[in-house]
Amino acid sequence: MCEGMERMAEGFRKEGEVRGVIRGRSEGKLEEKQNTLLTLLTCKLGNLSKETENTIRSSTMEKLNKLTLSIFDIQSEEDALRIIN
């Protein structure tokens, strides 16, 4: 009986580890995309306001992807904020 419980607990631990790895990778990809967009926008527009930086840092991957696809259309921070909001 105890052996079965131990195997079940080990299965839960492994499942938790896998979920942790997946979550970590997802968060890493999001952070990488945020950093890349901030770098590109800074190169294109110059220094960015804290508002723009904070908006990008708090955006979802879907919004960041939309901004990425529109990068050539952006001429100002207002354009970027309009696209991402």
Phi and psi in radians as a Rosetta constraint file:
Dihedral C 1 N 2 CA 2 C 2 CIRCULARHARMONIC -1.133 0.35
Dihedral N 2 CA 2 C 2 N 3 CIRCULARHARMONIC -0.643 0.35
Dihedral C 2 N 3 CA 3 C 3 CIRCULARHARMONIC -1.093 0.35
Dihedral N 3 CA 3 C 3 N 4 CIRCULARHARMONIC -0.709 0.35
Dihedral C 3 N 4 CA 4 C 4 CIRCULARHARMONIC -1.119 0.35
Dihedral N 4 CA 4 C 4 N 5 CIRCULARHARMONIC -0.702 0.35
Dihedral C 4 N 5 CA 5 C 5 CIRCULARHARMONIC -1.151 0.35
Dihedral N 5 CA 5 C 5 N 6 CIRCULARHARMONIC -0.679 0.35
Dihedral C 5 N 6 CA 6 C 6 CIRCULARHARMONIC -1.127 0.35
Dihedral N 6 CA 6 C 6 N 7 CIRCULARHARMONIC -0.743 0.35
Dihedral C 6 N 7 CA 7 C 7 CIRCULARHARMONIC -1.110 0.35
Dihedral N 7 CA 7 C 7 N 8 CIRCULARHARMONIC -0.704 0.35
Dihedral C 7 N 8 CA 8 C 8 CIRCULARHARMONIC -1.130 0.35
Dihedral N 8 CA 8 C 8 N 9 CIRCULARHARMONIC -0.749 0.35
Dihedral C 8 N 9 CA 9 C 9 CIRCULARHARMONIC -1.104 0.35
Dihedral N 9 CA 9 C 9 N 10 CIRCULARHARMONIC -0.706 0.35
Dihedral C 9 N 10 CA 10 C 10 CIRCULARHARMONIC -1.110 0.35
Dihedral N 10 CA 10 C 10 N 11 CIRCULARHARMONIC -0.689 0.35
Dihedral C 10 N 11 CA 11 C 11 CIRCULARHARMONIC -1.077 0.35
Dihedral N 11 CA 11 C 11 N 12 CIRCULARHARMONIC -0.728 0.35
Dihedral C 11 N 12 CA 12 C 12 CIRCULARHARMONIC -1.133 0.35
Dihedral N 12 CA 12 C 12 N 13 CIRCULARHARMONIC -0.701 0.35
Dihedral C 12 N 13 CA 13 C 13 CIRCULARHARMONIC -1.080 0.35
Dihedral N 13 CA 13 C 13 N 14 CIRCULARHARMONIC -0.798 0.35
Dihedral C 13 N 14 CA 14 C 14 CIRCULARHARMONIC -1.107 0.35
Dihedral N 14 CA 14 C 14 N 15 CIRCULARHARMONIC -0.720 0.35
Dihedral C 14 N 15 CA 15 C 15 CIRCULARHARMONIC -1.080 0.35
Dihedral N 15 CA 15 C 15 N 16 CIRCULARHARMONIC -0.712 0.35
Dihedral C 15 N 16 CA 16 C 16 CIRCULARHARMONIC -1.122 0.35
Dihedral N 16 CA 16 C 16 N 17 CIRCULARHARMONIC -0.689 0.35
Dihedral C 16 N 17 CA 17 C 17 CIRCULARHARMONIC -1.110 0.35
Dihedral N 17 CA 17 C 17 N 18 CIRCULARHARMONIC -0.768 0.35
Dihedral C 17 N 18 CA 18 C 18 CIRCULARHARMONIC -1.085 0.35
Dihedral N 18 CA 18 C 18 N 19 CIRCULARHARMONIC -0.792 0.35
Dihedral C 18 N 19 CA 19 C 19 CIRCULARHARMONIC -1.063 0.35
Dihedral N 19 CA 19 C 19 N 20 CIRCULARHARMONIC -0.687 0.35
Dihedral C 19 N 20 CA 20 C 20 CIRCULARHARMONIC -1.107 0.35
Dihedral N 20 CA 20 C 20 N 21 CIRCULARHARMONIC -0.744 0.35
Dihedral C 20 N 21 CA 21 C 21 CIRCULARHARMONIC -1.114 0.35
Dihedral N 21 CA 21 C 21 N 22 CIRCULARHARMONIC -0.788 0.35
Dihedral C 21 N 22 CA 22 C 22 CIRCULARHARMONIC -1.083 0.35
Dihedral N 22 CA 22 C 22 N 23 CIRCULARHARMONIC -0.773 0.35
Dihedral C 22 N 23 CA 23 C 23 CIRCULARHARMONIC -1.120 0.35
Dihedral N 23 CA 23 C 23 N 24 CIRCULARHARMONIC -0.730 0.35
Dihedral C 23 N 24 CA 24 C 24 CIRCULARHARMONIC -1.084 0.35
Dihedral N 24 CA 24 C 24 N 25 CIRCULARHARMONIC -0.731 0.35
Dihedral C 24 N 25 CA 25 C 25 CIRCULARHARMONIC -1.124 0.35
Dihedral N 25 CA 25 C 25 N 26 CIRCULARHARMONIC -0.743 0.35
Dihedral C 25 N 26 CA 26 C 26 CIRCULARHARMONIC -1.084 0.35
Dihedral N 26 CA 26 C 26 N 27 CIRCULARHARMONIC -0.788 0.35
Dihedral C 26 N 27 CA 27 C 27 CIRCULARHARMONIC -1.139 0.35
Dihedral N 27 CA 27 C 27 N 28 CIRCULARHARMONIC -0.642 0.35
Dihedral C 27 N 28 CA 28 C 28 CIRCULARHARMONIC -1.136 0.35
Dihedral N 28 CA 28 C 28 N 29 CIRCULARHARMONIC -0.722 0.35
Dihedral C 28 N 29 CA 29 C 29 CIRCULARHARMONIC -1.125 0.35
Dihedral N 29 CA 29 C 29 N 30 CIRCULARHARMONIC -0.721 0.35
Dihedral C 29 N 30 CA 30 C 30 CIRCULARHARMONIC -1.092 0.35
Dihedral N 30 CA 30 C 30 N 31 CIRCULARHARMONIC -0.810 0.35
Dihedral C 30 N 31 CA 31 C 31 CIRCULARHARMONIC -1.116 0.35
Dihedral N 31 CA 31 C 31 N 32 CIRCULARHARMONIC -0.690 0.35
Dihedral C 31 N 32 CA 32 C 32 CIRCULARHARMONIC -1.103 0.35
Dihedral N 32 CA 32 C 32 N 33 CIRCULARHARMONIC -0.754 0.35
Dihedral C 32 N 33 CA 33 C 33 CIRCULARHARMONIC -1.133 0.35
Dihedral N 33 CA 33 C 33 N 34 CIRCULARHARMONIC -0.729 0.35
Dihedral C 33 N 34 CA 34 C 34 CIRCULARHARMONIC -1.043 0.35
Dihedral N 34 CA 34 C 34 N 35 CIRCULARHARMONIC -0.828 0.35
Dihedral C 34 N 35 CA 35 C 35 CIRCULARHARMONIC -1.108 0.35
Dihedral N 35 CA 35 C 35 N 36 CIRCULARHARMONIC -0.717 0.35
Dihedral C 35 N 36 CA 36 C 36 CIRCULARHARMONIC -1.102 0.35
Dihedral N 36 CA 36 C 36 N 37 CIRCULARHARMONIC -0.807 0.35
Dihedral C 36 N 37 CA 37 C 37 CIRCULARHARMONIC -1.133 0.35
Dihedral N 37 CA 37 C 37 N 38 CIRCULARHARMONIC -0.690 0.35
Dihedral C 37 N 38 CA 38 C 38 CIRCULARHARMONIC -1.104 0.35
Dihedral N 38 CA 38 C 38 N 39 CIRCULARHARMONIC -0.697 0.35
Dihedral C 38 N 39 CA 39 C 39 CIRCULARHARMONIC -1.140 0.35
Dihedral N 39 CA 39 C 39 N 40 CIRCULARHARMONIC -0.815 0.35
Dihedral C 39 N 40 CA 40 C 40 CIRCULARHARMONIC -1.092 0.35
Dihedral N 40 CA 40 C 40 N 41 CIRCULARHARMONIC -0.784 0.35
Dihedral C 40 N 41 CA 41 C 41 CIRCULARHARMONIC -1.168 0.35
Dihedral N 41 CA 41 C 41 N 42 CIRCULARHARMONIC -0.629 0.35
Dihedral C 41 N 42 CA 42 C 42 CIRCULARHARMONIC -1.145 0.35
Dihedral N 42 CA 42 C 42 N 43 CIRCULARHARMONIC -0.720 0.35
Dihedral C 42 N 43 CA 43 C 43 CIRCULARHARMONIC -1.103 0.35
Dihedral N 43 CA 43 C 43 N 44 CIRCULARHARMONIC -0.683 0.35
Dihedral C 43 N 44 CA 44 C 44 CIRCULARHARMONIC -1.379 0.35
Dihedral N 44 CA 44 C 44 N 45 CIRCULARHARMONIC -0.717 0.35
Dihedral C 44 N 45 CA 45 C 45 CIRCULARHARMONIC -1.939 0.35
Dihedral N 45 CA 45 C 45 N 46 CIRCULARHARMONIC -0.183 0.35
Dihedral C 45 N 46 CA 46 C 46 CIRCULARHARMONIC 1.600 0.35
Dihedral N 46 CA 46 C 46 N 47 CIRCULARHARMONIC -2.866 0.35
Dihedral C 46 N 47 CA 47 C 47 CIRCULARHARMONIC -1.003 0.35
Dihedral N 47 CA 47 C 47 N 48 CIRCULARHARMONIC 2.406 0.35
Dihedral C 47 N 48 CA 48 C 48 CIRCULARHARMONIC -1.737 0.35
Dihedral N 48 CA 48 C 48 N 49 CIRCULARHARMONIC 2.607 0.35
Dihedral C 48 N 49 CA 49 C 49 CIRCULARHARMONIC -1.223 0.35
Dihedral N 49 CA 49 C 49 N 50 CIRCULARHARMONIC 2.773 0.35
Dihedral C 49 N 50 CA 50 C 50 CIRCULARHARMONIC -1.062 0.35
Dihedral N 50 CA 50 C 50 N 51 CIRCULARHARMONIC -0.606 0.35
Dihedral C 50 N 51 CA 51 C 51 CIRCULARHARMONIC -1.044 0.35
Dihedral N 51 CA 51 C 51 N 52 CIRCULARHARMONIC -0.830 0.35
Dihedral C 51 N 52 CA 52 C 52 CIRCULARHARMONIC -1.131 0.35
Dihedral N 52 CA 52 C 52 N 53 CIRCULARHARMONIC -0.787 0.35
Dihedral C 52 N 53 CA 53 C 53 CIRCULARHARMONIC -1.070 0.35
Dihedral N 53 CA 53 C 53 N 54 CIRCULARHARMONIC -0.802 0.35
Dihedral C 53 N 54 CA 54 C 54 CIRCULARHARMONIC -1.124 0.35
Dihedral N 54 CA 54 C 54 N 55 CIRCULARHARMONIC -0.663 0.35
Dihedral C 54 N 55 CA 55 C 55 CIRCULARHARMONIC -1.111 0.35
Dihedral N 55 CA 55 C 55 N 56 CIRCULARHARMONIC -0.756 0.35
Dihedral C 55 N 56 CA 56 C 56 CIRCULARHARMONIC -1.152 0.35
Dihedral N 56 CA 56 C 56 N 57 CIRCULARHARMONIC -0.752 0.35
Dihedral C 56 N 57 CA 57 C 57 CIRCULARHARMONIC -1.148 0.35
Dihedral N 57 CA 57 C 57 N 58 CIRCULARHARMONIC -0.406 0.35
Dihedral C 57 N 58 CA 58 C 58 CIRCULARHARMONIC -1.824 0.35
Dihedral N 58 CA 58 C 58 N 59 CIRCULARHARMONIC 0.139 0.35
Dihedral C 58 N 59 CA 59 C 59 CIRCULARHARMONIC -1.484 0.35
Dihedral N 59 CA 59 C 59 N 60 CIRCULARHARMONIC 2.720 0.35
Dihedral C 59 N 60 CA 60 C 60 CIRCULARHARMONIC -1.375 0.35
Dihedral N 60 CA 60 C 60 N 61 CIRCULARHARMONIC 2.881 0.35
Dihedral C 60 N 61 CA 61 C 61 CIRCULARHARMONIC -1.058 0.35
Dihedral N 61 CA 61 C 61 N 62 CIRCULARHARMONIC -0.660 0.35
Dihedral C 61 N 62 CA 62 C 62 CIRCULARHARMONIC -1.075 0.35
Dihedral N 62 CA 62 C 62 N 63 CIRCULARHARMONIC -0.775 0.35
Dihedral C 62 N 63 CA 63 C 63 CIRCULARHARMONIC -1.172 0.35
Dihedral N 63 CA 63 C 63 N 64 CIRCULARHARMONIC -0.675 0.35
Dihedral C 63 N 64 CA 64 C 64 CIRCULARHARMONIC -1.152 0.35
Dihedral N 64 CA 64 C 64 N 65 CIRCULARHARMONIC -0.664 0.35
Dihedral C 64 N 65 CA 65 C 65 CIRCULARHARMONIC -1.108 0.35
Dihedral N 65 CA 65 C 65 N 66 CIRCULARHARMONIC -0.708 0.35
Dihedral C 65 N 66 CA 66 C 66 CIRCULARHARMONIC -1.091 0.35
Dihedral N 66 CA 66 C 66 N 67 CIRCULARHARMONIC -0.747 0.35
Dihedral C 66 N 67 CA 67 C 67 CIRCULARHARMONIC -1.132 0.35
Dihedral N 67 CA 67 C 67 N 68 CIRCULARHARMONIC -0.703 0.35
Dihedral C 67 N 68 CA 68 C 68 CIRCULARHARMONIC -1.050 0.35
Dihedral N 68 CA 68 C 68 N 69 CIRCULARHARMONIC -0.769 0.35
Dihedral C 68 N 69 CA 69 C 69 CIRCULARHARMONIC -1.182 0.35
Dihedral N 69 CA 69 C 69 N 70 CIRCULARHARMONIC -0.364 0.35
Dihedral C 69 N 70 CA 70 C 70 CIRCULARHARMONIC -1.784 0.35
Dihedral N 70 CA 70 C 70 N 71 CIRCULARHARMONIC 0.148 0.35
Dihedral C 70 N 71 CA 71 C 71 CIRCULARHARMONIC -0.987 0.35
Dihedral N 71 CA 71 C 71 N 72 CIRCULARHARMONIC -0.583 0.35
Dihedral C 71 N 72 CA 72 C 72 CIRCULARHARMONIC -1.341 0.35
Dihedral N 72 CA 72 C 72 N 73 CIRCULARHARMONIC -0.303 0.35
Dihedral C 72 N 73 CA 73 C 73 CIRCULARHARMONIC -1.564 0.35
Dihedral N 73 CA 73 C 73 N 74 CIRCULARHARMONIC -0.189 0.35
Dihedral C 73 N 74 CA 74 C 74 CIRCULARHARMONIC -1.415 0.35
Dihedral N 74 CA 74 C 74 N 75 CIRCULARHARMONIC 2.205 0.35
Dihedral C 74 N 75 CA 75 C 75 CIRCULARHARMONIC -2.062 0.35
Dihedral N 75 CA 75 C 75 N 76 CIRCULARHARMONIC -0.204 0.35
Dihedral C 75 N 76 CA 76 C 76 CIRCULARHARMONIC -2.687 0.35
Dihedral N 76 CA 76 C 76 N 77 CIRCULARHARMONIC 2.922 0.35
Dihedral C 76 N 77 CA 77 C 77 CIRCULARHARMONIC -1.076 0.35
Dihedral N 77 CA 77 C 77 N 78 CIRCULARHARMONIC -0.617 0.35
Dihedral C 77 N 78 CA 78 C 78 CIRCULARHARMONIC -1.060 0.35
Dihedral N 78 CA 78 C 78 N 79 CIRCULARHARMONIC -0.690 0.35
Dihedral C 78 N 79 CA 79 C 79 CIRCULARHARMONIC -1.044 0.35
Dihedral N 79 CA 79 C 79 N 80 CIRCULARHARMONIC -0.798 0.35
Dihedral C 79 N 80 CA 80 C 80 CIRCULARHARMONIC -1.099 0.35
Dihedral N 80 CA 80 C 80 N 81 CIRCULARHARMONIC -0.775 0.35
Dihedral C 80 N 81 CA 81 C 81 CIRCULARHARMONIC -1.147 0.35
Dihedral N 81 CA 81 C 81 N 82 CIRCULARHARMONIC -0.657 0.35
Dihedral C 81 N 82 CA 82 C 82 CIRCULARHARMONIC -1.112 0.35
Dihedral N 82 CA 82 C 82 N 83 CIRCULARHARMONIC -0.711 0.35
Dihedral C 82 N 83 CA 83 C 83 CIRCULARHARMONIC -1.207 0.35
Dihedral N 83 CA 83 C 83 N 84 CIRCULARHARMONIC -0.714 0.35
Dihedral C 83 N 84 CA 84 C 84 CIRCULARHARMONIC -1.430 0.35
Dihedral N 84 CA 84 C 84 N 85 CIRCULARHARMONIC -0.349 0.35
